[in-house]
Amino acid sequence: MASENIFIAHPENAEQVNALKAFVKALKIKFEIPNERPYNEDFINKIKKSREEIKEGNFKKINKEDLQNFLGL
């Protein structure tokens, strides 16, 4: 299968998932649904929390010249 023939869809709810499955089956197109999420849910939540903290201004900025000292190197 050529890579230009691969489509990735991002359904947002169960209704969309079921509609996509029905459509693909009706066209007799082979498809697969991976069992695993690409990232651990805890990791995703940490990233979301960090983004919120940045929006709220709750972060510490380190200048490039101070980076080694900050990291204890």
C-alpha positions in Angstrom: 0.0 0.0 0.0 1.4 3.4 -1.0 1.7 5.9 1.9 -0.4 8.5 -0.1 -3.4 6.1 0.3 -3.4 6.2 4.1 -5.9 8.4 5.8 -6.0 9.3 9.5 -9.3 10.5 11.0 -9.8 12.0 14.4 -13.4 11.4 15.4 -14.5 13.4 18.4 -17.3 11.2 19.7 -18.8 7.7 19.5 -21.3 8.7 16.9 -18.5 9.8 14.6 -16.6 6.6 15.2 -19.6 4.5 14.4 -20.3 6.5 11.2 -16.7 6.2 10.0 -16.8 2.4 10.7 -20.0 2.0 8.8 -18.8 4.1 5.8 -15.5 2.2 5.5 -17.2 -1.2 5.8 -19.8 -0.2 3.2 -17.0 0.6 0.7 -15.2 -2.7 1.7 -12.1 -0.8 2.7 -9.7 -2.6 5.1 -9.1 -0.6 8.3 -7.7 -1.0 11.7 -8.3 0.7 15.0 -5.2 0.6 17.3 -5.9 -0.6 20.8 -3.4 1.7 22.5 -3.3 5.4 22.7 0.0 6.8 21.4 0.8 8.5 24.7 0.2 7.5 28.3 -2.9 9.3 29.7 -0.9 10.6 32.8 1.6 12.1 30.4 -1.1 13.8 28.4 -2.6 15.2 31.6 0.7 16.6 32.8 1.2 18.4 29.5 -2.3 19.9 29.7 -1.7 21.0 33.2 1.7 22.6 32.2 0.0 24.5 29.4 -2.6 25.9 31.8 0.0 26.9 34.2 1.9 28.8 31.5 -1.4 30.6 30.4 -1.9 31.6 34.1 1.7 32.9 34.3 2.7 30.3 36.8 6.2 29.4 35.5 9.8 30.4 36.0 11.8 31.8 33.1 15.5 30.8 32.9 17.9 32.8 30.7 20.2 30.8 28.5 23.3 32.0 30.3 21.8 30.9 33.6 20.8 27.4 32.4 23.9 25.5 33.5 23.7 26.9 37.0 20.0 26.2 37.2 20.6 22.6 36.2 23.5 22.3 38.7 26.1 21.6 36.0 
